Amino acid sequence: MELTGLALYAVIIFLYIVLRPVYTRLLRRLISLTRTHIDDKLFSAVEKPIWFAILLFLVDQAVSYIYYHPIIHGIFLTLTVILITLALIRAGKIVIFELFGPTRFLNVDEKIKTTALTVLSNIYTALIIFFAFIYVLSVWGVDITPLIASAGLMGIVLGMALKDPLENLISGILLLMDPPFRVGDIVRVGDTVGEVKEIGLRNTRILTFDGDLVTMPNSSIIKTSVENFHMPSEKVRVRIRVGVSYDSDPEEVKELLLEIARSHPHVLEDPAPQALFLEMGDFALLFELRAWTTLPYKMQVLSDLNTAILKTFREKGIEIPYPIQTVLLEGSLRVNQS
């Protein structure tokens, strides 16, 4: 009976070794039928360690069938765990670098992206090795409870000591995975408005319009709403409110506003400018001119349109009134204050 079982194990191991080229070629052909290339790289990376891990498992079963010894079984199991750990590490690195690698986040600096992916890969590798080490110790009968408790305590201590750096690091990685802005974009983060100069793993640097370089922790950016003036496009709208006297013709005012906007070289035709009659105010008829331009010219267009509106209205005799208050003093004369 023992010889029959041993012969069966011997046949399985022999067929497993001899037929390796056949099923390896078959698996490669099946994998090549998919559209993605990640599975091809995964198979090439894990095929050998997984093959040897299965072989060790079969040999261990055959040896244990003849003569079981805890030390021999522990050696085979330890080697198998090492091979599986190697396969998991290789597979994890390929997934991390392929999913978030060259074809993703092209707007992020390549050096920073590589650093972030390396950090992710190292964290993943450390976790896999740690759990594999714990399992091997349990295989050899080592009481891992104190080790787990010590590791947990050490993790708490390190987490408290490195809370801010780790939070900024993780936030930096999250920013690279789902970036709300790119280097060169004009953004508003909280009260800071300026151009993004650098996206790092811990900090992001923004050059304000006053020439100040502001370094912001990534953790604060993650928690704050970000307004990006470049995304989804560089088109921005300029809004100018103006009041005219009640003697003015609303249609003429709207037409003049549109002519002023259309004549500016940096005002876009699409979307077209709009001139709106908003309300009849206490002192004036209120209009609003809305015109679209690109971000670099926003302030210049705003200034030019304001200048042109004031000049044109003066030429056309359209009055831009200002509030006047009349104060009556009892038993005295009337005083006008503006």
Sequence and secondary structure as in RCSB ss.txt:
>XXXX:A:sequence
MELTGLALYAVIIFLYIVLRPVYTRLLRRLISLTRTHIDDKLFSAVEKPIWFAILLFLVDQAVSYIYYHPIIHGI
FLTLTVILITLALIRAGKIVIFELFGPTRFLNVDEKIKTTALTVLSNIYTALIIFFAFIYVLSVWGVDITPLIAS
AGLMGIVLGMALKDPLENLISGILLLMDPPFRVGDIVRVGDTVGEVKEIGLRNTRILTFDGDLVTMPNSSIIKTS
VENFHMPSEKVRVRIRVGVSYDSDPEEVKELLLEIARSHPHVLEDPAPQALFLEMGDFALLFELRAWTTLPYKMQ
VLSDLNTAILKTFREKGIEIPYPIQTVLLEGSLRVNQS
>XXXX:A:secstr
 HHHHHHHHHHHHHHHHHTHHHHHHHHHHHHHTSS SHHHHHHHHHHHHHHHHHHHHHHHHHHHHH   HHHHHH
HHHHHHHHHHHHHHHHHHHHHHHHSSTTS TTS HHHHHHHHHHHHHHHHHHHHHHHHHHHHHHTT   HHHHHH
HHHHHHHHHHHTHHHHHHHHHHHHHHHS S  TT EEEETTEEEEEEEE SSEEEEEETTS EEEEEHHHHHTS 
EEESSSS SEEEEEEEEEE TTS HHHHHHHHHHHHHTSTTS SSS  EEEEEEE SSSEEEEEEEEEEGGGHHH
HHHHHHHHHHHHHHHHT       EEEE TTS EEEE 
